[in-house]
């Protein structure tokens, strides 16, 4: 029982996840800054590493304004629910060879569905704030969800098909260099789709600051906004960890297995995201839809076919 | 016909249950990409704009009326606040108009310094344009890069006049100060590295397919539309009309320098972007030539900075301090102001954003009887009415970006 509390509160639960989210966000800012010829966070803590904590604590203590005409309960409740839903997938991810909270045979499904719930909740936050910009943002979130999640699901399905199981623990244990090579097309599709899910450039359409003023977040301030930001950070780390687990062999390392390698893989995916962010501009909704349905989903279906063939050829088993 | 009553609303033409699925979005005046205080009323079908109505006046300061209660020299710092991205251009336009009214001849050294200031301002304005437009479309990196180079130019201007944004560095009849030491050397250092910087921006943007997708065939301004809306400057040149006042009616020393006027006949966002990039190259080219001119002026020992015209312009400081008549004249000019002859004048200059015109009507008094400002951005804001319908919300941002409107100038 006490072990369960340890898991919920510390590792890999709330405490760990918040710490790693904040840490990854600091890495994010620190890597992005030199690409912009800036310094990035500098003053608070060693190399500015406390800056994100300070930012969040500032948001935490600020006044939270509920606009007139908003649905008060929905408006105040949604940030909390989104945060809880965003933290849940941590239970199914094998963080270390021994540490996995829920040893389920349906890990992939749980992971994918909990990630897929997030946009709907975001739309509800937009819907409750009764603001046109927020509503546009919410509609954009939904449109992006429908197109991006199809590709995301199909990409997440490929390791499950290859290894013949949905148990994330077994997927990690069975993974090898060969499986990484086979899953590589799927990994690319996963990376593109997860940019869409996380609303990162070039797919930061739902929260385009210059167009619809952060979309769903327009009316949020103070503690509620803090919760929403935290949701996003948590979702970042969960998706990085999910990608590393599904495609790159999770905690498996070169000389020994351990959490360190999972973390390095997460930073690698983060680095990919940052480079794209620094070098690319935002696309429009129409272009995103065209890209998604004309290319991305077609390729993810082809990828599934490739996985079936590869499984028969290389993994030495029939379908 | 029924008379609409002022106290009771006139409901005859208003339908309350609309089935047309139209949303009206209030875009601005406080919006991250409204470039100041632009308010756009957008009628939307889903995200497509059916009707756009720009609403201006949120930054109105009544400059034209203010000018009627100021002596001519007093008005100079106010012109800084028009197009605050390139203040010296406004200073210069006003100074040139008054100089034409009082008919004085500006010494060559002052002309060279003015040319330097004008072109540095053009570069500053274009860099600012590039940075903000890139940010509007989502390129954070280009935004910071553009501001870095602009910072260098602002440092140059600060060396010259002490101010970075509102320069007031040009006087009626010349310039107040000579260039500081190292100014030309620093400028040359900048010009040596600037072509590489422009290439950096182009590498980041032109080779980016998404940038092309966002810019090409968006916001197409046809030649006829550009003419009928009174567009000038890069907007007009991107629509296929090679009109540059620096070439057509050369003022200052523009007939002595060699530069090209870039033209495109596409008229879309991308054409305007290309025009701005090429104009930056041309400006750098002009600056190189003007820097050489300054060296020549120094060699010729041509030191006069203000025109000699005792009726209108104060004598040099050394004369004021030593000669009685100059002191008296200076006192009168400062307390009462110059009194230009009766007459009216319109002078247009090519500011970074287009034709910047000053109309002055003088009745012989120390204050202008009427001063009218023709600011290019004002006309470019009007084009949005025709340009926006049929586009989607993300394109609104890029179109506002490439029209390059500055609200200090629109609202005046």
Boltz contact constraints between the chains, C-beta under 6 A:
constraints:
  - contact:
      token1: [A, 36]
      token2: [B, 141]
      max_distance: 6.0
  - contact:
      token1: [A, 36]
      token2: [B, 144]
      max_distance: 6.0
  - contact:
      token1: [A, 132]
      token2: [B, 25]
      max_distance: 6.0
  - contact:
      token1: [A, 202]
      token2: [B, 210]
      max_distance: 6.0
  - contact:
      token1: [A, 209]
      token2: [B, 32]
      max_distance: 6.0
  - contact:
      token1: [A, 210]
      token2: [B, 32]
      max_distance: 6.0
  - contact:
      token1: [A, 210]
      token2: [B, 33]
      max_distance: 6.0
  - contact:
      token1: [A, 210]
      token2: [B, 136]
      max_distance: 6.0
  - contact:
      token1: [A, 210]
      token2: [B, 397]
      max_distance: 6.0
  - contact:
      token1: [A, 211]
      token2: [B, 393]
      max_distance: 6.0
  - contact:
      token1: [A, 211]
      token2: [B, 394]
      max_distance: 6.0
  - contact:
      token1: [A, 211]
      token2: [B, 397]
      max_distance: 6.0
  - contact:
      token1: [A, 278]
      token2: [B, 141]
      max_distance: 6.0
  - contact:
      token1: [A, 281]
      token2: [B, 137]
      max_distance: 6.0
  - contact:
      token1: [A, 281]
      token2: [B, 138]
      max_distance: 6.0
  - contact:
      token1: [A, 281]
      token2: [B, 139]
      max_distance: 6.0
  - contact:
      token1: [A, 281]
      token2: [B, 210]
      max_distance: 6.0
  - contact:
      token1: [A, 281]
      token2: [B, 211]
      max_distance: 6.0
  - contact:
      token1: [A, 282]
      token2: [B, 138]
      max_distance: 6.0
  - contact:
      token1: [A, 283]
      token2: [B, 210]
      max_distance: 6.0
  - contact:
      token1: [A, 284]
      token2: [B, 394]
      max_distance: 6.0
  - contact:
      token1: [A, 287]
      token2: [B, 213]
      max_distance: 6.0
